[in-house]
Amino acid sequence: MSKISVIVPVCNSRDYVITCIDSLLGQTLEDIDIIIVDDHGSDDAVQAVRNLAEGYSGKKRFLFAETSANSGPGVARNVGLILAEGEYVAFVDSDDWVERDFCEILYKAASRKNADIACCHYKSDNLRDSSSAEVSYPSITSGDFSMKKRRAFLLAKELPVATTFLCRRAFLMEKAIRFPDTRCGEDGAFVAMCLLAAKRIATVERPLYHYVGRPRSLSVKIDPNKYLQQSASFDEVLSFARRQDLYEPFKNETDFLFIREGFLKACRIYVGNVLKPESAVLSELCSLLKDRVPEYEENPYLKKKLIMRLQVKNLFKHPKAAMRYLKRKVRRAS
């Protein structure tokens, strides 16, 4: 059994994938498997990796798998989990890269604390202007993952990124944690499930992962149904919490996540992905929120967020005006 299985979904990343794989082959930790999952892109990225693997003579092991059809990174990662045999599992996107001690530092931190999950900070590299910004997570001590620590992560301004996590494979298997079968929000939903269920955590306050912001024309695809995928991803978090008897102790947090990610973000995604959005769709999302989180108005975290609370209220009371507001907000952000 290897120390780490690194799962890399590959799809339309020919210009970036070799840099990604080179960063994995250069890891100071030798005992890793690199699992390449072909998600059936339209370029020759996977063949480029196969060519590289054929000429590689080091200690690291390549494994290849494929999805049944183009399915998105979440499904591809789940396929990779079937092949994974490592003590821990890492997820690296094929257009990103990692520092040469990414695996070693996270593995040592996780092993020392007998952690279910370990995480590091990351850098967001912008290809347009060659800038790089560090993104950090809540500063907490490693060890027992108390309810207070979990809440700090779950309620952070943005959920952590799955690719900055190392997960004990036995933990994922025992808790039946998988990426939702969706194409939007699956990353955050997976992390939320890990944060809810983990008993011990190790944190490394260094940026070891590099998220590469590709040009908009390559990375953004208009999808009128994307908002449904976003909502479904965080509906799965609610279902997971209930299955694992974690909903009651974390009711306020999981409900708030659905309000923020499964409802408000889904509304923004809808408005930003449709040329002529309809207020009726926003009303349908309001009905979904009321069904999934009936007591949303009483959520203590929502009550503390004045602007967010007003947005929710306007979407229910004045969907047309709320839609115009969201359209302006999406335009400013783009």
N, C-alpha and C positions, 0 to 999 in steps of 0.2 A: 504494500500500500504506500503510495506516495504521500508526501506531506501536504501538498496542495494540488488540486485539479483546477486549472484556469480555463474557464469556458469563454470562447470567443465566437459570437455569432458573426458571420461574414455575409455582407450583401451590398453590392455596389460601392465598394470602398477601395478600388484598385489603386488609387493615388495615395492611399494612406496605410494600407494593411501591412506592407512590408516593414514600415517604421514601427508599427505596433508589434509585429512578431519579433522583430530584432530586439525590441526592448524586453520581451519575455525571454528570448534566448540568452540575453545578457544578464539575467537575474543572478545575483550572488548565491541564492539558494538553488542548489542543483536539482534537488529531488522534487521536481514538479512535472505534471502532465499538462500538455497544451491541447485542449479539445477544440477543434475547429468545427463549427456547425454551419454547413452550407444552407443559407436561406434563399437560395435560388434567385440571385440578382441577375441583372442583364449584362454584367461585365465578366472579366476573367479573374476576379480577385481570388477566388478559391483555388484556381489552377496555379496562380502565382505562389500561393502558400504551399501547395503540393510540390511545386518545383523547388522551393526553398527547403522543404522537409527532406526531399530526396537527396539533397546535397549536404544535409546536416549530419555530423558524426559525433555530436556531444552526448551528454548524459540525459538531457531532457527528452521526454517522450511525446511524440505527436499522435493524436487520435483524431479520426475524421468521422463526422456524422452529418446527417442532413434532415431538414424538415420535409414533410410530404409535399408542401407547396409553400410559396412565399407567405410567411405568417407573421413576421415581425420579430423583434429581438426577444420578447418575453417567451414566446413559444419555443424559439430557438434555444434559449437558455434552459428551458425545461427538458428539451431533447438532450442537451449536453449533460444535465444532471443524471440522466439514465446511465450514461457511460462513466460518470465520475466515480473514482475509487479513492480519492485523496482523503486524508483526515479532515482537511478543510477545503472549502470551495471558494474561488474568487471569480468575478465576472469582469471581463475587460472588453470594451467595444472596439471593433476593428479599425476605427478611425481615430482612436486615442492612443496614448502610450503611457508607460509607467517608469518611475525611477528604478535604477538597477537594484536597489535594495527594498523595493516594494514588498515582495513576497517574504523576504527574510525578516524584516522588521515587524510586519504584521503577524507572521507565524510565531516569532519569539514572544511577542506581547500576548498573543492569545494563549500560547502554551503556559507561560508563567502564571497567568491568572485562571487557567482552566476555563477559558471563556467560550460561550456559545457563539458570540460575534465579536469581531474586532473591527475598528474603523480608523481611517486617517483623514486628514484634510486633503483638499485637491486644489489644483490650479486650473483656471479657465483660460485657455490660450486662444486668442483672437487672431485668425489668419489674415484678416483685413489689414490690421495695423501692427501686427506682431507684438501686441501687448499681452500681458499675462497678469491675472488677478487671483490672489489666494482666497479660497472660500473655506471658512472654518465652521466647525460644529460646536455645540455647547461644551464648555470646559467642565468635565466631570472626572472624578477619580475612577480608575479601573477597579474591577472586583465585582462584588455583588451589585446586580442591576436592580436597585430599589425602585419602588413605585415613583418616588420623587425624581429619580434620574430618568426613568422612562418618560415621564411627563415632560421633562425638559427637552428631550429629543422629539417627542410626538408633537409638541406645541411650538417648535422652532418656526421661524418665519417661513422656511421652506423645509420640506422633508429631506433628509440626507439622500445621497445618490447611491444606488446599489453597487456601483462599480468601485466605491471606496470601502466596501465591506468585505471582510473575510468571515465566512460562516462555517461552523462545524457541520460537516455533512450529516452526522448522526442526529444532530439537532433538527436539521431541515426534514430528515426522514421521519423522525419521531413526531414532529408537530405537523407533518404533511403540508409544509410551506412550499408553495410553487408560485411562479409568476402568473397573474391572471391571463386568461386566453384573450387578450385585447391588444390593441395597437396604440393606446394612449393611456397614461397614468399607471401602467403596469409596474414601472420601476418604483414609484413612490409607494404603491400599495404593497409590493413585496417587502420593502423596508419597514413599513408600518407593522406588518405581521411579525417580522423578526423582532422589532422593538417591543411589541406587546408580549411575545412569548419567551424571550431570552431571560435566563436567570443570572448570567454573568457576562460582563462586557470588558473589553480592553480597548483603550483609546490611545491613539498615537497623534500627538498634536504637531504633525509635520505634513506638508503637502507632498504626498508620494505618487499621486495619480494626476495625469494631465488630460483634462477634457478639452478636445480640440473643437472650437466653434467653426464649423464649416461655413462657407458662403451661403447666403440665404437660398440661392437658386438650387443648391444641392441638398440642403437639409430640411427645407420646408415644403411639404406637399399638401395642397388644398384637399381636404376631405370633409364633405358635408356631414358625414356621420361620426366624425371624430369625437364630438361632445358626448355621444352615447357610450363610446368606449371609455372615456374618462369617468363618467358616472358609474359604469359597470365595474370598473377597477376598484373603486372605493366602496361600492356595494359589497364586493367580495371581502373587503376588510371587516365590514360589519358582520358578515356571515361567519368569517373565520373566528372573530372574537366570541361569537355565540357558541360555535362548535367547541372551542377550547376553554369554555367557562371563564372567559376574560372580559366579557361585555360588561357585567355588573361592576367589577372593580375599576374598569376604565370606560364607563358609559359616557361620561362627559367628554372625554378625550376622543373616543371613536366617533361620537355624534358630531363633535366639532370638526373633525377631519372630513366627515361626509359633507357637512355644511360648506366648508371652505373649498375642498378639492372636488367632491362629487357633485356639488350644486353650483356654487359661484364660479369656480373655474370652468365647469362644463358650460355655463351660460356664456362666459367670455369666449371660449373656444368656438361655440356655435356661431356667435356673432362675427368672429374673425375668420370663419371658414365658409361662409355663405354670402353670395353677392347680394341677395335680397332677403335678409333674415325676417322671420315672421314672429310677431309677439305671441302667437298661439303656441309656438314651440317653447318659449320661455314659460308660458303658463303650464305646459305639460311638465316641465322640469320642476316647477313649484309643486305640482301635485305629487311628483315622485319624492321630493323632499318631505312633504307632509306625510307620505306613506312610510318612508324609511325612518324618519326622525320626527315622530308626532309632537314631541315636546321641544322642538327646535327653539322656540321663542324663550324658553326657560334656561337654555344652555348658559352656564356661568361665563364661559369664555367668549361666547358671542356677545353677551351683555357688556363685556369690557371693551369691545371693539365697536366704537360708535359708527365709523364709516361703513364697516361691514354690515352692522345691524341695519343701517339705513338702506343699504343696497338690497338686502334680503326683503325688507319691508316694501320697498318700491317695486321689486320684481313681482311681489304678490298683489300689491294695490294698483300699481300703475305700470304694467308691463311694457306698453309702448314707449313711455317716457324713459323707463329703465333701459330699454333696448337702444334708444338714441344715445344715452349716456355711455353705455358699454361700447358702442361703435366709436365714439370720440376717444374713449380710453384706449381701445385697441389700436386705433390709428396713431395715437401719440407714442405707444409702446413699440410700434413696428418701425 
